[in-house]
Amino acid sequence: MGSTKHRVALLKGSGQWVDIAVKLGIPNSVVRNLAEVGQDEHLAARGLLYDSGIDGVKTVGTPFKMSLTPGTPRKRAPGLDEDRDRILRGERK
C-alpha cells in the first residue's frame, strides 16, 4: 500500500477537497459522471438538460444562451455502431 499520507488523502470526500482548495485560493470543481449531471437541479432549472432519445438518459445542452441561435440539440447522438455500415460504405447522411 501507499504511504499513510496517501491513504488519508483517499478517505476525504470531494466536498472536503473543494473546501480545502477554496481556502487555499485554488480554482477547482468536482468532476461528475453523466448520471450525476443528469440529476442536477440547477442545470434542469436553467433548461440545460435534454432527453437524449436513448433509454430516458439526459444529456447536457450548450450553456450559452443566444436569442438568434439558441443551440438546442436537433437530434440525438447515434448509438454505438448505429452508423457503422453507412460510414464504412463512405456514404454521408
N, C-alpha and C positions, 0 to 999 in steps of 0.2 A: 504494500500500500504506500501511498504518498506520505508526505510529512504531515505532522499534526496541523500545521497552518493550512494545508490544502484540504484536509478533512473538515476543518472548521468552516472553510470557505464554502464547501458543498452543502453544509447544513443551513446556510442562510437562504431565505426565500428571495424572490426577485424584488419584492417590495422593500425588503431591508437593503438590498444593493442600491436601489433607486434612492432611498433616503440618504445613504452614505454618500453617493455621488453628488446629490444635490447639496449636501452640507459642504462638500469639498469644491463646489462650483464647477463640477464636471457635467457637461451636457450629456443626457442619456435618455434611453427609452427602453421599455421592455419589448422584446420581440415575441409576438404572439403567433400561435398557429391559426389556420384558417377557421377552425371551429370556434375559437375564442373571438376572433374578429367578427364572425357572423352573428354572435350573440351580444355585441357591443351596443348598448342602448344609445350612446352618444352618436355613433355612426348611423344608427337607424333614424334617430331624430333629425339628423342632417340630410336624410334622404340618400345616403351613400351605399346602402345595401340593396342589391338586386337579386332576384331569383335567377340562378344560373341556367335553369331549364334542365338540370340533371339531378334527379332524386331530391328535390327540395333544398339543395345546397345553395347557400347565399354566396354572392361574390361582391367585391367592393368596386364601386364606380370611381370615376375621377373626382378628386377633392376640389377641382377648380370649377367654379360656378360662373359661366358666361351666358349672357342673355341670347346672343345670336347662334352660338354653337354650344348647347348645353352638355354635350359629351356623355349622353346616356348610352348604355350598351344597345346595339341594334340587333344583335343575335348572340346566341350562346356560343361558348368556345366548343370546338369539336371534341368528341370523346376520344379516348385512346384508340388509335388506329382507324378512326372513322373515315379519314380522308386518304388513307394509305394507298389504296389501289389507284385512285384518281391521280395522286401525286406521282406515283411510280410510272403511270402512263404518260406523264407530262402534261396532263390537262389542267386547265385553270377553271375556277368556278365561274 
